[in-house]
Amino acid sequence: MTEAGEKALLPAGLQDLLAPDAAHEAATVDRLLATCVAFGYERVKPPLMEFEETLLAGAGSAVAQQSFRLMDPVSQRMMVLRADITPQVARIAATRLRNAPRPLRLCYGGQVLRVRGSQLRPERQVSQAGVEIIGAAEPEADAEVVVLAAEALAAVGVGKLSADLNQPTLVGAVAEGLGFAAIDVAALRATLDRKDAAAVSALAGRHSGLFLDLLRAAGPAEQSLAALGRLELPEAARAELATLERVARLVQAAAPSLTLTIDPVEHRGFEYQTGVSFTLFARDVRGELGRGGRYLADCLDGSAEPATGFTLYMDSICRALPLPARPRRLYLPYGTPAAAARALRGEGWITVAALAPVEDARGAARRLACSHVWRDGKPEQLPEQTGD
């Protein structure tokens, strides 16, 4: 490898986003958040770094192992590069907006950086957009964020959407109601996440039938709710199930075209969730489009507020969308009056001005990826170039 090639290398999981992809992503974020604003959410912009003890408190502890740390040379305190924006929004709610009326609806867009990627998502720097409702415990809030996520994705052109509802606390409620020790609950959750029926049977013993029924209940919402309704569950688990069903019915009523499925035992990726959670997919698109769910927003004084929200992953979303039509780029020969150029931009043209006289204006326009050239006081479209 040449010295120049060596200098151009980037760390694993990091990449340059070039034109037109960078502009496409930025415009998509703006359109997603415009839908959120229309639902009453107000945009906030947290910093890239915060002090370790603040950012990794409460819900932030779930991403502690994924966070880069560095010493702040000013304060001599440890700082963290954010690996998730949700804990920052919770911190804003607990401090700067602690006296704002509840429920508090906030939205955001920005970059996060993680120590390592995964097999399905090797990227370590990821663009996110999302919302949080803080101070609302009602199932209606859970349903609102599911419906909002679907409407925002539909507004940018993502079709054939589905939402998989989960209740990460259900398995724990069932196991604790049956007298399982905490260590056994953790092991049982892990085997259910792997969908390993044999291991579930071995761990659950005489209660294996119930947990296998929970495992088999995953599927389309109507079938899943019917199967779950037939199970004999401990009282706390019945309450969890009632909330899940309430949220599912509210989502179905508000977004009847959204494909809704339920996986009552899924826990992976929802470790800090405390209630109904969900994952968003689109047919024929690799990877998740986003995730969300209920959690407790740390108030930094030992208390916490009920909260729910979602995070959308812009890399997956942009893969689900076609690139926008090529923009109208107009080449302006050297000496074109500034007033004319300004008027053309006002009409929606992207103007590319020559910085020196050239003999072949059409050739220069093609070289600079322009679709038109300014000639005799008007835009002239360049003929499409064809291959040999």
N, C-alpha and C positions, 0 to 999 in steps of 0.2 A: 504494500500500500504506500502511496506517495505521502509526503509530509502534509500536503494540502488535504488529502483524503483523511489522514489521521486526525487533523484538526477539525474536520467536519463531522466526525462521529459524535453521536449523542448517547447519553446513558440509556440502558435498556428501559423500555416502557415510556420513553419521551420522544416526541417528534415535532417537526415543524409542520404547521398547517398552512398551506399555500393557497393562492387564488385558483379557482373561485370558492374553494371549500371554506376558507376562513370567513369570508363574507357571508356565505350561505349559513354557517353555524350561528354567526352573530345575529343575522336577520331572523333566524328561527327562534332563538332565545327571546328576542324582542316580541315576536308574535305570540309565543307561548305565554309570556308574562302579561301581554295585553289582555289575554283572556282572563288571567288571574285577577288583574286590576278591575276588570269588568264585574267580577264576582265580589268586589269590595276589599280585596287584599292590597295592602300598601307595601311598596318596594323598599327594602333596606339593603345596605351594602356593608357587611362586616369586613374587618381587615384580614389580610392574608395570614398574619401571625398574631398569637396572643400568649400571655403567660401560661406556663404549663399547668399550674394549679387551678387556673380558671377554665381553660379550654377542655381539660381532661376530667373535669368534675361531672357528676351526674351522668347524663346520657353520653357525654363525651368519652367516658371510660371505655366504651365499646370499641373505640378506634385508637386506643392508646398504643397498641402494638403496630399500628399502621402509620404512626405519626413521626415525622422527622423532628428532631430537637436540635436546638442550637443555643449558645450563650449570647444574651443581649449585652454588647459591650458598654451600653449606657448604664443600665440598671444592675448589671452583673447577676441577673436572674435568668433561669432557663425559660426559653420560649419554644413554641410549637408551631410548625407550619400546618395549617388546617388540613385534615383528611376528610372532613365532612363539615357542611355549613349548618346543619340542624342545631348542634350544641351552641353555636354562636348566636343563632336567632333566639334560642332559649335564654341565653345570657343577656341579650338586648332587652328581652321582655322583662327579665327580673331586675334590671338596673335602670337603663335609660327610659323604659316605658312601664315601669312598675306601677305608676298611678294612672295609666291609660285604661279606659273602660274595657272590660272583658265581655265576650270573647274578643281576643286580639287576633286580627288576621294580617299576616305578613307574608311577603313573597321575596324571592331573591334569585340571582343568577351569578355564577362565578366559577372560578377554577379551584380544584382541590388537588393535593399531591399526596401520594401514598407510598409507603416504603416498598411495597411489592404489589404486583398485579396478580391475577389468577389465570388459570388455563383458559377460561372463557373470556376474560377481560384482562389481557396482558398490559394494557395501558396503565401507567402510574399517575399521569397528569390527566385529569378528567374535567370536562366542563359540565356543570350541573345547573339545573333550574328547579325551583320548588316552592312550596308554601307550607306554612304552619298556622294552625288555629290553637291559640294558647288560652287556657281558662275555660274550656268547654268540655264537659264530661258526657254529654248526650250522644246517643247513637246517631242522631241527625248530623253531628259534626263529622263522624267517621264516614257516613254516606256522602256528605258534601265533598270531601276531598277526593273520594273515588270518582264521583261524577265530574268534578272539576278537572281532574287529570285526564279523563276520557275526552271531555269537551275541548280542552287545550290541545291535545294531540290531534283530534279531528280537525281543529281550526287550522293547523299547519299542514294538513293533508295526509296524516297517517290514517290508513283505513284498516278494516278487518281487525279491530281491537278486541282484546279480551282482558278481563281482570280476574285474577285468582285470589279469592278471599281466604285468609288464614286466621286461626285463633291460637297464637303461640302459647297462651297460658292454659289451654284446655287440657293438654296431657298432664301438666302438673297438678291441676285441680282434680282430675280423675285419680291420679296416682296417690296424691296426699289424702284424698277422701277414702281410699282403700287401705291406707296405713303404710304406704311405701316410705322407706327412708330416703333422705335427700339425695344420697349418692346413687341409689337405685333409680330415682327419677331422672337424674342426669344421663345415666347409661341408657335408660329406656328411650329418652328423647333422641339420643344419638342413633339408636337402631331404627327408630321410626323415620328419622330424616333419611336414612339410607334405604328405607322401604325393605328392610331385611326381615321377612316374616319369621324365618326360623329363629333368628336371634331374639325377636320380640317374644316368641313363645317361650324360649328358654329363660328370659329375664322376668317375664310377667307371671310365670307359673300358673296357678289355678285361675288367674284373671286374664290369661292370654286371649281367651275368646273375645273379651270386651275390647282389648287393645287392637286385635286383628280386625274387629268390626270397624273400629275408628279408622284404621289404615285403609280398609276397603271402601270406606264411605266417600273417598275423594272422587270428584267427578263434576258433571254439570250441576248447577246450583239446586234445581228442583229435586233431582235424584239424591243428591248428597243430603239435603235437609230432611228428606223423607227417611233416609236410612238412619241419620243421626237421631231423628225423633223417635225411632223404635227402640233405642238403646236405654238400658237401665243405668243411669248415671248418678253419682253422688250429688247432693244438693248444690254444692258450689259449682260443680261442672255443669249442672242444668242451667244455672244462672249465666255462665259463660256462653253456653249454647244459645240461650234465648237472645243474648245481645248480638251474637253472630247472625242469627236468623232475622232479627229486626233490621240490622244494617243491610243484609242481602235484599230484604223486601223493599227498603227505601231506595236502594240503588236501582232495582228492577223497575220501580215506578217512575223514577226520574230519568233513567237512561235505558229504555226498553230495547234499543238496538245493540247495546253492549253485551257481548258474550260473557257470561258470569259463571265461573267455576269455583269450587270450594275444596280446599285441602285442609282438613281440621287438625292434622298432626304436624304440619311443616313448622320447623323452628329455626332452621339454618338461615342466618342473615337477619333474624328478628330477635337477637338475644336481649336487646334492651327494650323491646316492645312489651307493653303491658295490657294489650287488648287487641281488637280486630286490626289486622294488617292485610296488605295486599301487594301483589306483583302484577305489573302490566306487560303485556305481550302484544305483538302484531303478527298475523300469519305471514310466513315466508321471510321473516326478519330474524336474523341471528341475535340471540341474547335478549335480556330484559330491557324494556324501555324505561322502567322506573320501578321504585318501591315506595311504600309508605305504611303508616300505621300509627297506633296509639302508643304514647309513652308518657313519662313524667318529666316535666321541664323543671330542672333544678333552679331554686330561687336563691341559692348561694348563702342562705341562712339556716339551712337544715330542713327547710320545707320544700314542697314541690307543687306545681300546678298540673292539672290534667291537660294533655295536649295531643294533637294528631296532625299529620301532614304527609307530604310525599316529596320525593326527590326524583327528577327525571334525568336520564343519562343522555347527553347530547350526541355522543358518538353513535349510539344505537339508533337514536331518532333520525339523525342525518342519513344513516344508511337506509332507512325506510322511505326516504323521500327522493324523488328525482331532483337533479340539479335544476335551478331555475333557468329560464330561457336566457340565451346570451344577451347581455345588455347592449343598447345602442351606443356604440363608441364612435365619436365623430372627430376625425383628424382635422385640425385647424392649421392651414399653412402659415408659415412665418409672416408676421405682420398683420394677421387678422385683428381687427379692432377689438379692444377689451369689452366695449359695450355690446358688440355682437356676440362675443363669447358668453357674456353674462346672460344675455337674453336667451341664448340656446340652452344654457344650463337651467334656466327658469322653465323652459319647455320640457325638461326631463332628459336632455341629452347629457351623456358623459363626454366631456371635451378633452382632447389630448392635443396640446399645442406644440407645434414645432418650435424648437429653440434656436434654429438656424435655417437659412434658406436651403432648399433641396430642389434638384431638377425634377425628380419623379415623385410627386406628392402621393400618387396612388400606391406606388411601391412602398413608400415610407408608412402610409396608413396600414397596409397589409402587414408589414413587419411589426407594427405596434398593436396588432390585433384589433384594428378599427373596422367597423362595418360600413362606415360612410366617410366621405371626405367633403370638406366645405369648398364649393367650387361655384364661381359666378353668383355668389350671394345666396346659395341654398345648399342643403345637404344632398350629396349624390351618393347613392348606394353603390358599393363595390360589387362586381359580379362574384358569385361563389367560385372558389377555386376547386378544380377537380383534379383528381390524381391521374397519373399517367396510365 
